[in-house]
Amino acid sequence: MATTIRKLPFAETEAGIAARAFLEALLANTAHTTESGYHVNEELHPNNSIGFVEKHMEYLSTHSSVNPDYYLSNLRLMTGSRKR
């Protein structure tokens, strides 16, 4: 009998849960610039606006070859404030 292995969506995996927690912590930190983004699908995102966490979770979900740890580390650096 053949068995089918169901692949979990990224958001339900251990890495996905950790990524969401990291993104929400980044959003709560006022030292980081975490703005909403533009999204073309107005049915899913009214006013063509997608939240910071949703935008990056969607990216990680659709790009399975990206290492989430590296992506989030780079995102933390890119959104951080630079004091001179």
Secondary structure, 3 states (H helix, E strand, C coil): CCCCCCCCCHHHCHHHHHHHHHHHHHHHCCCECCCCEECCCCCCCHHHEECHHHHHHHHHHHCCCCCHHHHHHHHHHHHECCCC
